[in-house]
Amino acid sequence: MNYHYPIDETWLKEEVIQVVQFFTLVEQAYEKKVERDVLLAAYRAFKQIVPSKSEENKLFKAFEQSSGYSGYQAVKQARSTEKPFLSIRKEEKLR
């Protein structure tokens, strides 16, 4: 599916690519499954670009409004599990 990815026009091309890759992995966590370690590594790269918690929250909110998928919940669940793969069921999305 096509979603609006929240991006900052001041970011470099490589930074835009990393942010989009992170949000793509969040999508995969909801739509299929994603490797936990890959998602967390992408989140760490995302945080290098967006170190501010308030900016992160703003981008997460914009992405969730566009897609219905929560970056916050994806990262939270990835951090709280030891399973190698993360798959967020539809019911979990409603919480």
N, C-alpha and C positions, 0 to 999 in steps of 0.2 A: 504494500500500500504506500501511497505517497503522503507524506506529512510535511508540515512546515518545520524546518529545523531552525531554531533560534541561533542566529550568528551575529557577531559584532563586525561591522564593516572595517574596523581598525585592525582586525586580526590578519596575520599573514596567511597565505594560501595553505601552508602546512598545518597551521593552527585550526583553520576551518575544517580541514580534512580530519584531524584528530577529534574534534568536537562532534562532527557528523558520525564518525566511526563509533564513538561512545553511544550516541543516541540510537544508532542502528543496532547496537548490541542490546540496549534496553528494549527495543522493539522485539528482537529475537527472544529475549527472556519471556515476553508475554505471548508471542505468537508460536514459538517452537520451544527451543531450549538453547542455552548458551553455556559455554564453559565458564565456571565461576571465576577462575584465575584470570581468564582473558577479560572478563567484564571488569574485575577489580584493577587490572593493569590499565585498561582504557580509562577508568575513572581517575587513576593517579595521573595519567597524561592530561586528562581534562582539567584536573586541579592545578596543574602547572600553568595552564592557560587562563583559568578562572580561579584564582586563589581566594577571592572574596566570597564569603558565605552568602552575603546578600545578593551578589551577582549570580551565584550558583542557584539560589532559590528562585530568582527572577527567570533564569533560563529554564529551570525545571518546570516552573509553572507554565511558561509559554509552550513548552513541548507537551506537557500534559493536556493543556487546553486544545492543542492541535490533534494529538493522537489518542488521548485517553490513557496513556501509559505514564506511570510515575517513575522518574529517575531515582527519586529518593527511596521509594520502596524497593526498587531493584537492587540498589547498592546496599540498603539495610539488610535485605534477605541474603544477599551474597556474603556479607560479612558475618551473618549469624549462622551460616551452615558450613559444614565440612564436606558436604557432597560435592563431587567434581562438576556437576552440571546444575544449572538453575533453570527452573521452568515455573513461571508464575501462572497459576490457574486463574481463570476468569473471575471466580468467586473472590479470590484474594485481592483482585484489583478494586473491588467495590468497597473495601475497608477504608 
